[in-house]
Amino acid sequence: MLQSAFVQGSRRKPSRWDAFIPKSIVCLREGYGRQFFFNDLMAGITVAIIALPLSLALAIGSGVSPERGLYTAIFGGFVISLLGGSRVQIGGPAGAFMAIVAGIVAKYGGGEQGYQALAICTLMAGIILIAMGIAKLGSLIKFIPYPVTTGFTSGIAVIIFTSQVKDFLGLSVPSPTGFVEKWSHILAGIGQTNLLATGFGAGSLAVMILFRRFFPRIPSAIIVVVGAAMLTHTLALDTAHYPAGMETIGTRFKQIPNSLPAPHLPVRIESFADAKAALNTARNLIPEAFTIAILCAIESLLCAVVADGMIGGRHKSNCELVAQGCGNLASIFFGGIAASGVIARTAANVKNGGRTPLAGMVHSITLLIMMLLLAPYAVHIPLSVLAAVLILVAWNMAEIDHFRSLLSAPRSDILVLVATFGLTVLTDLTVAVGVGMVLASMLFMKRMSEVTNVGAIIQEMDETQSEGEFPDLTDPNSIMRRDVPPGVEVYEINGPFFFGVADRLKDTLGQLERPAKVFILRMRHVSAVDATGMHALEEFHHKCRRQGTRLLLAGVHAQPIFAMTKYGMLDKIGEENMYGNIDDALNAARGHLGLPPTTRPPEALPEVARER
């Protein structure tokens, strides 16, 4: 009966507005069972535990009070999950915004005045995101070249690390906005290092690294934050009790409110002069607003692409942009900061069983309960420990392996990478985004002239084709219809294998609880692949071999096979590991595991031209 409902729903004539129906509504239409609810509930609670220390740390690193990070994850994250075009994406404060948010707050004097300027800028960014989604520009974001996104993220990682060295070492030195000026003050004041703060920070960093290595499913950040707060409170180690102590949230920000703010416009306009000043501020912040909007779009849509591969789905990019815009508006109306989809928390959601937007909403509600209950105790958290949390975030963002691998790419890619990275670190992020987007456009046109596949690009941009109400069970070749044996992981790529998706593959094995025995990479929707994609596939193959995982490719089309042969990848992967459809690949995986094969379902359709 359930399947007949799906078939009946699929007969409805697609509407152009289908691309804007949130996944929360789609999941309810599909039928929401008890097991889905339990899995989403547990995943949401787990992600909230991970998000709590990160939200506090990201807010402090952005130059605002810590509760604003919680407000962002609670209100912005809830709206993003409710209205979003991804089933599993988690929204909240992101490290990608730290540099520009901190710069805006500092530029306008810090404190409440600086936050009001930030609120105006984020409101404009939210409106820009909604306009981008309505204009259906979301499908174009995924074609931004990977050297550009890597240059941004690596540069932002360097900025985050630099901004946290002061608190990590417990230094009392000025903190200017410039990269070179920051390091000059840090090096000049290195003799004033607070050994107690540094010890707590270094110890916390070591514990998180060890937990990540040996106990990856345990949220180590919350453990070090809670443990450090308990020690600080019990032994009275903060500067409020003796001069040699550590600086904590309480000594810098006094306290964290344990009540909800009423929705309000954070900009006071009580007279014509106030309105004129706000308008002038908005006019001056237009470049920064576009920068926040573009960063949010890139971060969220790349996150959604990674999530698609982990769950075998496909997100609605334009719907996601509208949701991100609404989430940013909600965050500001409740006293938060800029919000975005976050890859680390989204991956944690998927790993812990989250499969619908309810998990993201549970994450926000759980954070709200934790804030109301635990706010009085958060004042004892040492700032050096939160700095250690952000240093680890910066390390994860740096993508050092990806950066190094791109240095062996064609010269045009290297130029774009180095220019975007250098501008991000040494100048202003707004300038870096502007130059990066221009370089991205030029590189994209060059790539399209080399590998022309207009039909594939149009299909990738047309979300109504595969974004019907019931995309999984109406697809006869969907992985949802197949029995995947234990020890086998299936990851699917949708669209041309260009730029943004490429090196994300290398993170996928690390996101699994334990290395899979067989990893099947489905490429039935990959009609074209370029040199960057080939390089990433080669490194992914090497990582599979190091971890003892057999890599199988399923549904590989003619152009990718030709490219692999020319690149030498066909010999490295082996023809015996390439299959025309998912059923043959699954049977090969069963044979590798010593399991009997199964017959191909009668409703299955050919996936590549040579099967027809």
N, C-alpha and C positions, 0 to 999 in steps of 0.2 A: 504494500500500500504506500509505503514511504517513497519507494522508487518511482511508482506511477505518478506521485505528486511532483517529483522532480521533472519527469518527462513532460507532464502537462504544463508546468511552469516554463519549460524551455521553449514551448511552442508560441509563447507570447511574443509579439513583434517587438524587437528591441527598440528602446527609445534613446534619444541622445542624452536624456537625463539619467539613464541607468548608471553612467560613469560617476555620478555624484551620490548614489545611494550608499550610505555608510555600511561597512562590513558588519557592524553590530546588528543592523536590520536584516542583512543577508543571512547571517547566522541564525537569527530567530526564525526566518522563513524556512530555513532548511530543517528546522527541528532541533531543539536544544534539550539534550537528555541529562540525566542525573550524573553520569560519569563525566561529561563535559564540565558540569558545574563544579564537581569535586576537584578535577584537575586544574581548572582555572582558579579556583579558590586557593589551593595550595601554592600554585605558581605565583599568584598575586601577592600572597603574604611573604613568600621568599624574596621576591623582587623588592618589596617594600623594605625588608631588612637590609638588603644591599644598597637601596637608594637613600636610606636615612643619613648615613655619614657622608655620602657623596653630595647630597643636596646641601648639607651644612657647609662642607668644604668648598664647593663651587660658588656658593653665595659669598663667603668670606673672601675667596680668591678674586671675585668680581668686584670687590670694594663696597659691598652692601652688607647689611646685618644678616646673620645666619638664618633667621626665620623666613626671610624672603625666598631662600632656596626651597624650603619646605612648602611654602605657599605655591611656588611654581610647579612642583611635582604633584601637589594635591589637586589644584584647580586646573592648571594647564594640562597636566597629564590626564586627568579625568576627561576633559573635553576632547583631547586628541584621540583617546581610545573610543569615546562615544561616537564621534563624527568621522573617524579616520577611514582611509581606504585600505588599511592593512589589518589583517586579523590579529596579529600578535605584537605590533610595535608598541613600545613603552615610551611615553613622552615625559619630559622634565628638563631641568637645567642641564646644559651640556658644556663640556670643556671647550668646544669650538667657539663659544661666545665669550669666554672669559676675558680675552685680550681686549676686544672691542667694547664690552660692557664696562670693564674697569677703566678704559680710556675715557669713555663718555662721562662716567661718574667723577673721575678726577678732573677732567676738563672744566666741569661746571661746579667745582668747589667742594665735591664730596658731600657726605651727609645727606640730609633731606633735600637740599637744593640739587645736588648731583643726581639723586634718585628721581626727582621730578623730570629732569632732562632725559634720563634714561626711559622713564615711563612714556614720555611724548614720542621718543624715537621708536620704542617697541610697539606702541599703538600704530604708528605709521607703517612699521614693518608687517604687522598683522594684516592691515588693510591691503598692503602690496601683495602679500601671500594669497589672500582671498582673490584678488584681481588676477593673479597669475593662474590660479586654479580655474576660475571661470573662463579665462581666455584659453584654457587647455594648453598651457605652456609646460605642464608637469612632465609630459612625455619627452620634451626636449632636454630636460635637465640630465637625464641618464646618459646622454651622448657627450657630456663634458669629458674631455680627455683625462685619463687617469694621472698623467704627470701634473696636471693642474690641481686635482684634488689631493694628490700626495704632497705637492709643494705647500698647499694651504695647511693640511693637517700636521705635517712635520714641522712647519714653521710655528704654528700655534703651540705645538708640544714644547718647542724650545722656549717660547714666551712663558708658558705655564710653569715650566721648571725654573726659569729665572725668577719669576715672581714669588716662588715658594722658598727659595734659598734663605731669604731673610728670616722668615718664621721658623724654618727648619733648624737654623743655627741659633735662634733666639737673639738676633742682632737688633740693636736699637739705632738704626740708621735711616736716613731719608729713602723714600721709594719713588723716584721719578718715573715717568711713563716710558722714556726711551730705553732701549735695550742696552746700549753702550753705557749710558749714565747709571743704570741700575747696577751693572757689574762693577763700575768704578767705585760706587759707594760700598758695595759688598766687600770688595777687595781691600778698600781702605779701612773698613771696620772689622776685618776678620779677627783681629786680636781681641775683640770684645765678645767672642763666641760664648754663649751660655752653655756650659757643658751638660747641665741637667736637661735642658730642652733638647739639645742635640742627641743626648743619650736616649731620651724617650722617642725622638723622631727616628733615629737609626734603628732602635730596637723594634719599633712598629713596622718599619720598612722590611726588616729581616723576617719578622713573623709573617707578614703578608706574602712575601716571596716564597717562604717555606710552605705555607698553606696552599698557595697557588700551585706549587710543584707536587705536593704529596696529597693534599686534600682539596682538590679544585672545586668540589661542590659546596664546601663550607664557606659562607661569606666572611672572609677574614677581616675586612675593613671594620665591620661592626664589632668584632671581637677585640681588636686593638683599641678602638675608640672607647668601648665600655670599660675594658681593663685599665686603660690609662686614666680615665675619669675616676674610677674607683680608687686607684692608687693615689692620685692627686688629692682627692677629697679626704681619704683616710689619713694620709701623711702630711696634709696641709702644705703641698709643694708649690702652690701658686704664689705669684708676686704680692698678692693681697696679704699674705701672712709673713713673708720675709723677703728681703730685697733680692736674694740670689735665686728665688724661685722662678717658675715658668709662667709665661703669659698664657692665660686660658680665655675661653669665650667669655667667662664672667668678668675677668679683669679688663677686657677690651670693650665688650658690648653690654655689660651689666647683667642682663637676663634675656631669656627667650620667652615670648608670650605663650601662655598655655590656653589661649582662646582664639576663636576665629575672628578675622577682621570682617567688618561689614563691607559689602561691595560699594566701591566709591571710585570716583575719578581722582587720581592722585595729584592732579594739578589744580591748585586753588585759583579760581577766577572770580574775584569779588568786585572787580572794577574794570573799566575800559583799559587802564594801564596794564592790569594783569593779563587781559586777553591779548593785548598788543605784544607783551613780552613773551607769552606762550607761542604766539604766531611767529615771532622772530626766531625763537629757539627751534621751532619745528622747521622753519626754512633753512636754518643753518645745519640741521641734522638730517637733511634729505639724503646725502651720500651714505651716512652711517645707517640710515633706515634701510636703504637698498642693500647694503652690505649684510646686515642681519637677515634680511629676507632671503637673499641668495644663499648665504651659509646655511640657513635653516632648510631651504629647499634641497640643497646638495646633501646635507647630513641626513635628513629624513628619508629622502628617496633612495639613497644608497643603502641606508639601514633597511628600508622596506625590500629592496632587491635581495639583500643577504637573507632576510627573513623568508622571502619567497622560496629561495633555494633550500632552506632548512625544513620547511613544512610542505613543499611541493605545491605551492599556491601561486597566485598572482595578485599583486596589489593594484589599486586604482590610484594612479599618481595624481591626477587632478583633484580627486576627492580628498586625497591626503594633504595636498597643499591648502585646500580650503579649511580642513580640520586644523592644520598647523596655524593658520591665520587666526581662526576662532580661539584656539588654545592660547595663543599669545595675548589676545584681547582679554580673555578670562583671567589669565595670570596677572595682568596689570591691574584689572579692576579689583583684584583681591590682594594687591600688594606684592606681587611676585616680580620676576624678571623674565628675560627671553627664554622661551621653551622650544624644544625640538625633540624629534625622535632620537634615541640613543642606542647605538649598536650593542654595547656591552650589556645593558639591562634587557634589551630585547632578546639577545642570545640566551641570557639567563632565564628569561620567561619561557622560551621554547624548550630549553633543556629540562626545565622543571615541569613540563607538561601543559603549559598554556597554549590553547588553540583558538580562542575567540577573544574579542575585545573586552569581555568581562574580566579577564585576568588583569588588564591594565587599569580598569576601574576599581577592582579590588585592591590593587597596589596603592592607588590614591587614597581610598578609604582607610586602609590599614595605616598608611603614613599619618593621616589625620588623627586616628586614635592614638598612635604612638606619640605624636606631638602633644596632644592634650594630657597624656599620662606622664611623659618623661621629660617635658620641657624644664622643670625645676632642676633636674640632675645634669642637663647638658652643659650648664655653665662651668662644670669642672673639667671639660674636655680641653687638653692642652692644644694650643695652636700648632705646635711643632708636630703633633700626631696627625692633625688634619693636613698639614703641609706634606707629610709623608704619604698620605692617601692621594693627594693631588700629584705628587711626584710619580707615583705608580701609574696614575691616569695618564700623565704626560708620556711615560715610557710606552704605554700601550698605544697612544696616539701617534707616536713618533714613526712607527712603521719603518724601522731602520733597515730591515731586510728588503722591504719593497723599494725604499729609496736607493739602496745600493744596487739592486737589480736593474732599476731604471737607468742607472749610469752607464749600462752597457747597451741601452736602446739606441735608436737612430739619433743623430745630432739634433734634429728638430725637437724631439722629446726631451733630450737633456737640457736644451736651452730653455724650454718652457718650465721644466722642473726647477732648475737653478734660479731662474728669474723670479718665479712665484715664491719660492722659499726665501730668497734673499730679500725681496720686497716685504714679505710678511714679517720677517724678523727685524730688519733694519729700518724700515720706514713705518708706514701706517697700513693697517689691515685693509682699510677702504681703498687705498691706492693699489695694494696687492690684488684685491678682488677685481678691480676695474681692469688692470693690466692683464690679469690672468684670464678674464673672460674674453678679452680681445685676442689673446694668444690662443685660447681654446677654440674660438671661432675659426681662426686661420688654420690651426692644425686639423680641425674637423673637416674643413673644406678640402684640405690636402689629402686627408685619409679617404674621403668620399670619392675623390678623383682617382685614387689608387684602387679602392675596392668599392665599386658601385653596385648597390643593391637597393634600389629605390623601393621595390615592393616590400622588402623586409622592414625597412624603416617605416613605411606607411602602416604596415600591419602592427608594428610595435607601438606606434602612436595612437592607433585606433583601439581604444579600450573597450568599446561596445562589442567587439567581436568575441571576446572571451570573458567579458565581465558580465555575463548574464546572471540571473539570480542564483543559479545552481551550477557553478562551473566545474565542480569536482566530479559529481556523479553523472553528469551528462556527457562527459568525455570518456569514450570507450577505452582509451589508453591511459586513463588516470591511474596514478599509483595507489589511489584510494580504493581501486577495484582489485588490487593485486595483494597477494600474500607475501610480505617481505620477511624472510627468515631472520631469526635472531643472529646478530653479528654482521648484518648487512645494512649499510646506510645508503640511501638514495638522495641525490642532490640534483635538481634540475635548473638549467639556465634558460631563461626566456629572452628571445631577441638576439640580435647580432652580438657576438662575443668580442665587444670592443671595450676599451678603457676601464670604466668604473667597476665592472664586475670582476675583471681579470684577477688581480692579485688578492682579492677577498677570498678566493678559493683556498689560499694557504692557511687561513685562519680556521677553516671549517673543521679540520681534524682536531685542532686544539679545543674546539668548543664541545666536543663529544666527551661523555663521561669516561670512556675508555676507547682506545683506538679500535676502529672497526676491522673485522677480518677481511671484508670485501667492501669497497666503496664504488658505487655505480654513479657515474656522471652522465645524466641524460642531456642530450644535445639535439633533440628533435626539433626545437624551435630556433636553433642556432644555424642561420643560413650563411653566415660569414664570420671569419675570424681574422684578426690582423696580427702583426708581429708582437705587439704588447700582450695580446691574448695567448699567443703561442709560447712566449717566454714564461708567462704565469703558469700555463698548463705544464710546462716542463718542470718548473720548480715544485708544483703540486705533486707531480709524479715522483720526483725525488723524495719528497716528504713522506709519501705513502710507502715507498720502498724502505725508508729508514725506520718507519714504525711497523713494518711487517704487514702492511695492508695491500691487498691486491686491487688495482685500479682497473675498472671496466668502463668502457665508453659505449653508450647506447644511442641509437638514432642519429648517427653522424651523417650529415649530408655531403654532397659532392664537393663543394668549395672548401669546407674544413678538411676533408680527406686530402684534397689536392695540396692545400697549405701545409698540412702535417707531413706529407710525403716530401715536399720541397724543403721543409724546415728540418727534416730528419727525425721528427717525432714519431712517425709510424713505426720505424725500426726500434725506437726506445720503448714505446708502449707495447708493441707487438700486435700483429694482425689478429692473433688468437684472443686478444682482449678487447676487440671492437665488434659490436653487434648492431644489426639493423634495427632491432626493436627491444623494448624493455623486457619482454617475456623471455627472449633468448638470453639476455644478460642475467636475468634472475635465475634461470636454469643453470647457467655457467657458475653463478655464485653458489647455488645449491650443490653442484658437483664439487666445487672447491671445498665446501664444508662437509662433504660426505652424505648429502641428503638426496633423495630421489627427485627427479625432475617432475614438473607438472605440465599439463597440456595448455596451450594458449587458448584463452577464452574465445568463443565463437564470434563475439561482437567486436573483437579487436580489429583495428584498421591498420593498414600499412603506415609506417612512420616516415620512411624515406623513399625516394623515387625508385631505387633499385628493387624495392619489395613489390612494387605494383606490377 
